[in-house]
Amino acid sequence: MKHILKKIGRILKKFFLINVINHLNKYRYAVNNHYGSSKEVSLLYEEYKTELNDQKFFELISEIYRNYSIDDKSFVEPRIISKYNDEKVWDQYLKRKTGEHYRLLITILKIIKSKKFLEIGTFRGASAKVILENYPIEKIHTFDLIPWDKFDGTFLEKRDFETGKISQHIDDLSKKRVFEKYHQEILESDFIFIDGPKNYNFEKQFLKYLFNFLENHKKGMTIILLDDVKLSTMCQIWRSIDHPKVILDLVGHWSGSGLIMIDNS
Ligand SMILES: C[S@@+](CC[C@H](N)C(=O)[O-])C[C@H]1O[C@@H](n2cnc3c(N)ncnc32)[C@H](O)[C@@H]1O
């Protein structure tokens, strides 16, 4: 009897855990604040690959860690533009030397000598402005569902757009027709930064289109930085990516900056 009850207990526990994990794959639970003690519910998935990653990729990772603190010395921190004093809170993210991705973006751009950068998630323009102020980029295409100037405070200014170096597109690249509309912009970008909703559906759909498109049409190398890969809604997606990949701890975002290389050279 005791043995049967134990077995039932184990089955119920497994059933319960599978349901909890399936739920966490789709829904995010977080306590966020602006003062460095945000908390997120995450998931751990076992790595199961038997082969070593690409040598070129290892060299890229080494170079990122070698150059990061050197690049930091000349890093220019943009400031938020707002008439509201409490909006200044956004400035502190750019001051962080670890646990954020702003300096990392510049280090990667410099190493790969990027010309064209594509971003999902403009938000208040912090990442885009960091690039405009720290790197001679030729073109930034940044996507969001909310225009950059609809926030109370932003890092971007009208004059940033007048130079033609940056364009914002209010469009959802997880929709097939929209993705097809931007084939050229995607193809031309050597660095793609994905920092959108992290609601599982967007990332799953967009990455499916992106990997399929790059594998079939891109010549040369594309570097992808996928943000927040440690969030519960991103862990399964991260695990499913079948390209050289690594989470850049220390130099990346505390919530997981996932670096991916697609090399068709
Ligand atoms: C975390 S913020 C981006 C932060 C910014 N990249 C930075 O580093 O400063 C995420 C942004 O994704 C945007 N977003 C949500 N759904 C989106 C979608 N389907 N396509 C593009 N952007 C989306 C949100 O409106 C929000 O502004």
The ligand as an SDF file (V2000), in Angstrom:
LIG
                    3D

 27 29  0  0  0  0  0  0  0  0999 V2000
   12.6440   45.9850  -23.6230 C   0  0  0  0  0  0  0  0  0  0  0  0
   11.9560   47.1480  -24.7010 S   0  0  0  0  0  0  0  0  0  0  0  0
   13.2840   47.4870  -25.8110 C   0  0  0  0  0  0  0  0  0  0  0  0
   14.4380   48.1960  -25.1420 C   0  0  0  0  0  0  0  0  0  0  0  0
   15.5080   48.7340  -26.0430 C   0  0  0  0  0  0  0  0  0  0  0  0
   15.9120   47.8120  -27.0900 N   0  0  0  0  0  0  0  0  0  0  0  0
   16.7320   49.0910  -25.2090 C   0  0  0  0  0  0  0  0  0  0  0  0
   17.6590   48.2610  -25.0920 O   0  0  0  0  0  0  0  0  0  0  0  0
   16.7830   50.1940  -24.6770 O   0  0  0  0  0  0  0  0  0  0  0  0
   10.8360   46.1860  -25.6270 C   0  0  0  0  0  0  0  0  0  0  0  0
   10.0760   46.9450  -26.6810 C   0  0  0  0  0  0  0  0  0  0  0  0
    9.4920   45.9720  -27.5680 O   0  0  0  0  0  0  0  0  0  0  0  0
    8.3370   46.5530  -28.0970 C   0  0  0  0  0  0  0  0  0  0  0  0
    7.5040   45.5330  -28.7470 N   0  0  0  0  0  0  0  0  0  0  0  0
    6.4990   44.7980  -28.2210 C   0  0  0  0  0  0  0  0  0  0  0  0
    5.9810   43.9960  -29.1660 N   0  0  0  0  0  0  0  0  0  0  0  0
    6.6780   44.2190  -30.3080 C   0  0  0  0  0  0  0  0  0  0  0  0
    6.6200   43.7100  -31.6380 C   0  0  0  0  0  0  0  0  0  0  0  0
    5.7250   42.7880  -31.9820 N   0  0  0  0  0  0  0  0  0  0  0  0
    7.4810   44.1970  -32.5700 N   0  0  0  0  0  0  0  0  0  0  0  0
    8.3830   45.1380  -32.2390 C   0  0  0  0  0  0  0  0  0  0  0  0
    8.5050   45.6520  -30.9870 N   0  0  0  0  0  0  0  0  0  0  0  0
    7.6570   45.2110  -30.0560 C   0  0  0  0  0  0  0  0  0  0  0  0
    7.6840   47.2220  -26.8870 C   0  0  0  0  0  0  0  0  0  0  0  0
    6.7420   48.1790  -27.3250 O   0  0  0  0  0  0  0  0  0  0  0  0
    8.9100   47.8000  -26.1840 C   0  0  0  0  0  0  0  0  0  0  0  0
    9.0850   49.1390  -26.5660 O   0  0  0  0  0  0  0  0  0  0  0  0
  1  2  1  0
  2  3  1  0
  2 10  1  0
  3  4  1  0
  4  5  1  0
  5  6  1  0
  5  7  1  0
  7  8  2  0
  7  9  1  0
 10 11  1  0
 11 12  1  0
 11 26  1  0
 12 13  1  0
 13 14  1  0
 13 24  1  0
 14 15  1  0
 14 23  1  0
 15 16  2  0
 16 17  1  0
 17 18  1  0
 17 23  2  0
 18 19  1  0
 18 20  2  0
 20 21  1  0
 21 22  2  0
 22 23  1  0
 24 25  1  0
 24 26  1  0
 26 27  1  0
M  CHG  2   2   1   9  -1
M  END
$$$$
